[in-house]
Amino acid sequence: MTREEKSKVIDNLTGQLTEGNIIYLADISGLNAETTSNLRRACFKANITLAVVKNTLLAKAMEKSDKEFGELKDILKGNTSLMISDTGNAPAKVIKEFRKKSDKPLLKGAYIEESIYVGDDLLNTLVDIKSKEELIGEIIGLLQSPAKNVISALQSGGSKLSGILKTLSEK
């Protein structure tokens, strides 16, 4: 690979790292062609970009980007696959689902909305992370709940009050 090609790859990776807020690093070494193809298909269905990258080029792209990747630079050893998504827990769910059939891919680390997670033992934690849309939905539900209670109380209270008045007028 020439210097120009490397420079283009680094610029491309820097752009992806700058644009993406959810970045997972995984080890998919040892997967055969069919299994790798199945993983790529699963990532495509979940709207995840999967790319195998060279560690040195990714490290340079991390340095060049405006984000602070902290400990993620230290785990760039061995084979590294880059998973970029718009949903915080989507790559973790794909990895967990895929590991029901195989012991790979291994999670090396993740960068999610400025938080850094390092190690495969955090996979279950990452699966439980809620997406931005899920959190907004929960907040809206919580905000609507008291208003619904007041409305239902007023509606039921009105029928009770009219029932009492009707009974009193009949006596």
Sequence and secondary structure as in RCSB ss.txt:
>XXXX:A:sequence
MTREEKSKVIDNLTGQLTEGNIIYLADISGLNAETTSNLRRACFKANITLAVVKNTLLAKAMEKSDKEFGELKDI
LKGNTSLMISDTGNAPAKVIKEFRKKSDKPLLKGAYIEESIYVGDDLLNTLVDIKSKEELIGEIIGLLQSPAKNV
ISALQSGGSKLSGILKTLSEK
>XXXX:A:secstr
  HHHHHHHHHHHHHHHHH SEEEEEE TT  HHHHHHHHHHHHHTT EEEEE HHHHHHHHHHSSS  GGGGGG
  S EEEEEESSTTHHHHHHHHHTTT S  EEEEEEETTEEEESGGGHHHHHT   HHHHHHHHHHHHHHHHHHH
HHHHHHHHHHHHHHHHHHHH 
